[in-house]
Amino acid sequence: MRFIHHFLLIFPVLSGCGCRDEAVRPVEVQVPVAVSCVPGGVEAPDWNIARLAPDASAADRLKAALADLELSRGYIAELEAELAACG
C-alpha cells in the first residue's frame, strides 16, 4: 500500500517533465511612450570665425567661414530635430 501511495505522489511530478509548455513565451510589445520635451538641449558650436585675430588675412577668413558653414549645417540639423521632437 505504501508503494501505491508513493507512486501516486511521484506520478504527477514525473508526468510534468515530459510535456512542453509552448503557451509561455516572451512577446515583444511596442508601445509609444511620451517623453517630455526639454528645449535648449542643443549647444551652439564654437565658431571658427569668432576665434580669428582681428588682423587675419582674407584667406584665413574665407577658410574660417567655410568651416563655419559646415558647422552651421550640423547645428541647424540638430535644432530641426529638436523642434520636430518637441512639436
Secondary structure by P-SEA (a helix, b strand, c coil): caaaaaaaaaaaaaaaaacccccbbbbbbbbbbbbbbbcccccccccccccccccccaaaaaaaaaaaaaaaaaaaaaaaaaaaaac
